[in-house]
């Protein structure tokens, strides 16, 4: 019997509109302030204008949260074959111990090199399950707009897939993680 290996995969989620976080934070702060004022108020009437303001701010925060959940994509990434990864490591040698630590590659360039290699990006999906048309050829333009924090998520996934430790993703039966694991 011939064994067939499916290379490991990881998911990376990207918020496409980073301004929504700041809008939500500002709305949440206003809501908390209005809510504290409402609690301190002696006016407990249902038609109190403060009640209306609290309700409007709560609804706005919920709308922003829903919009942020909808305005994101999930990248499914796959480990590269060893020979392809080795070629990328050779093409992206480490700079110095101070910059790249003990890594045998340039940590600043290896992620983009891997993401721009055919086979790393399996799919890009929306929360509703619809697939975006996105390939390794689209990565360079897309990644230019990522923040360092967003790019770091891809770095962690690429490195763990290709240079990290192999791990079996299932816990022993003594440590169930979902209801379906419990018997």
Buried (B, 14 or more C-beta within 10 A) or exposed (E): EEEEEEEBEBEBEBBEEBEBEEBBEEBBEBBEEBBEEBEEEEEEEEEEEBBEBBEBBBEBBEEBBEBBEEBBBBBBBBBBEEEBBEBBBEEBEBBEEEEBEEBEBBBEBBBBBBBBBEBBBBBBBBEEEEEEEBEBEBBEEBBEEBEEEBBEBBBBBBBBBBBBEEEEEEEEEEEEEEEEEEE
